[in-house]
Amino acid sequence: MTALTLAAAQTVSIAGDVPANIHRHLAFMRAAAANGVQVLVFPELSLTGYEPFLAAELAIEPEAAVLAPLREMARELRLTAVVGMPVRLASQEGVLIGALVLGADGSLGVYTKQHLHPGEALAFVAGQGGAALERGDERIALAVCADFSHASHPRRAAEAGATVYAVGVLISEGGYAADSALLQGYAAEHGLLVLMANHGGPSGGWACAGRSAIWAPDGRLIAAAPGVGDALVIAQGEGGRWVGRVVAV
């Protein structure tokens, strides 16, 4: 088995301030690389905050120049970063909730949220998902928040050969117990390493729970942030064995 180190970036986004959020993302990328991380996953809409009614104004095409500092940093650090941003695609009308894959090799991938929460259709349209990431023997399937509330989503990922299920989310205090139990259950049911990157502070009027976490393929909790605030939740795997730690940023 190929060694892989991946991490959830638990960030506190500033509402609508993309330059400030990019600056903070760059700091997270540097901290992740210093800890040997190869794949870093940020929360849902991490670059804008979860601000549906700012989304039309802030939405970008995936190749937009605003992402250049992040893409350059990914190449420099040899780190793949998955960042959250509202996007527009030439192939589809409307604004989508995107997870943009900024590859260590300079590549750019796009995952768009397939399942919307009630009320999100006022600002967004449902997306089409996206390709899994290949890292040696590991196949990383992506998801954004409500995607995982549909049991068919992780099941199809597993059936397609995924070994890792990586989810950028916004989960509130009130929803954390049920949502984390779902994700832990998927890990055990499908034999997936499950990573959840949550917001570390309020966003879009929600009191986010933080407590980003990673579960082993048997459902065992590998590592979790203790609460809110900025943190890296890291899992390192080799030979089928996973160990975790949490690093303050």
N, C-alpha and C positions, 0 to 999 in steps of 0.2 A: 504494500500500500504506500502511496505517496504521502509524505508529510504535508500537512496543511495547517496554517494558523489563520483563523478568521475572528472577526470581532464585530460586536454591535456598538455603534457610536451613540451613546445617550447624550443628546445635545439639548440646549435651551435656545430655541429660535426667537429672533426678534421679528415681530409681526411686520411683514412686507419689506423688510430691510435686507434685500438680497446681498449688497456689498458687505455688510457687517456679518451676515451669516456665512458668506463665502470665506471671509477672513477667519472665522471660527472653525469652519470645516478644514481649512488648511492646517490649523493648529492640531486638530484631531488626526489628520493624515500623518503629520510629522510624528506625533506621539505614537500612533499605531505602528508606523514603520520602525520606530526605535524599539518597539516591543516584538518585532518579528512578524507583524501581521501582514498577510498577503491579500486578503479580501476584507474590506471594511464596509459595513452596511449602516446607512443612516436612517432616521425615522421617516415616516410619511410626510411629504411636503417640507422636508427639513430646511430647504433654502429660502422658503417664504414664511414658514410657520403654517399651521392649518388655518388658512384664512380664505374660505370659499368665495367670499364676495370681493376679494382682491384678485382672484385667480385670473379673470379675463384680462385685467390690466397687466399682470405680471407674467402671463404665460409666454413661453419662448419656443422657438423651433430647437430641436435637440442640438443642432450644429451652431447655435448662437455663440457669438464671441464672448458673452458674459461668462461662459463656462471655461474659457481658455486658461485662467490661472489654476483651476482645479485639474484640468486635463494635463497641463504641463507638470504639475506636482505629482500626479499619478505616474507619469512616465519617469520623472526624475527619481521617485522613490521605489519604482517597480512595484506599485501597489494598485490593486483594482478597487475603486470606490464606487458604491451605489448610492446616489444622492437623490433626494426627493424634490420634484419641481413640477408645477403645472406646465403642460406642453401643448403645442399645436402640431398636428401632422398634416402633410399635404394630402394624405390618403383618407382623411376622416375629418368631418366638420366638428366644430366644437372644441372645448378645452378638456383635456384628459389629465388625470393624476398620474404623473410619470415617475418611474424609478430609472434614472439614467445611469448606465454602467460605463464608467470612465476607466478604460482598460489600462493596465500596466504597460501594454504594448502600443498605446496610442489609439486603440480602437474605441468606438462608441457604440454601445448597445442601448436599446430602448425597451423597457417593460411598461405597459400601461394597465392600470387597475381595471380588472374585469367586472368586479361586483361593487356597486355603490351602496353606501348606507342610505337609509331613508332620509330624504331631504337634500342629498348631495346632487341629485339630478337638476336642481335649480341652478347649479353652477358648472356641473361637469357632465360629460357623456362617458358611458362605459367603454373601456378599452378592450384590447385584444390579447393581453398578456405579452409574452415574449420568450425568447429562447433561454434555455438553461445555460449556465456558465460551466465550462469544462476546466478543471484544475487537476491535472494528473489523473488519478483514479476516481476523483470526486466529481460529481455532477450536482451543481448548485441551482435549484429551482427558486425563482423569486416570487414574492407575493406582496401585495400592499393591503394592509389592514383588513377590510371586510372580505377580501378574497378568502381568507382562512376560515371565515365563519360558514362557508359552504364546504362541507366535508368532501365533496367531489374534487375540490381544488388540490389539496395535498394528496388525495388518493391518485389522481391522474398524474401528478408529479412523480410519485413513487412508481407507478406503473410504467412511466416513461424512462425509468432508470435513475431518478434522482437519489442521491445519498444525503443531501443537505437541503433543507427548506428554510429559506432566509426571508424574513418578513419585516418590512418597515411599517410601523403602526403609530396611531395615536390612540392610547387606551387610558381612560380616566380611572380615578380611584374606584368609582362605583362599578366599573366593568372589569376590573383587573382579575378578580378571583375566578370568574367564569372564563374569561378569555385565556388566561394563563393555563387553566386546567385543560382547555381544549387543545392548546398547543402541546402541552406535555403529553396528552393522550395521543396526538398524532405521532409524536416521536416514538412512543412505545408500539402503537398499532402498525406503523409502516416501516419501522426500523430506520427512521431518519434522524440525523442531527438537526434540531430545530433551533433557529436563532431568531430572537425577537428584539428589534431596536425600537425603543419607545422614546417619546419626548421626555426631557428631564425637567420641564417646567410648564407653566400655563401656556395654552395656545388656542386661539379661536374661541375663547370663552370657556374652554374646558380645563379643569384641574387635572392635569396629566399625572399618572401614577409613578412615572419613572420605572424603576425595578426591571430594566431590560435584563434579559435572561437567555441562557443557552442550555438546552436539554440534550442529553446523549441519546443514541438510538434505542436504548432500553427504557427511556423516560426519566432517567436519573438527572437531577439538576446538576449541571456542571459548574455554573457560576451565575450570579445575579447581582446587579447593583442593589445596594441596601435601601435605596429610596430615590428621591429626586436629585437634581443637580447633574453636572457633567461627569461622565464616566465612560471608560472603555471596558466592555465585558468581553473577555478573550477566551477562546477555546483553541487548544493546540492538539492536533491529532497525528498519530503515527502508528502504523501497524494495527489499526482498528481500536486503539485506546485513546480516549480523550481526557485531557485535564484542563482546568480553567482557572482564571483569576480575574480580578477587577482592579483597574488602574484609574486613579483620579487624573483628570486632565485640567 
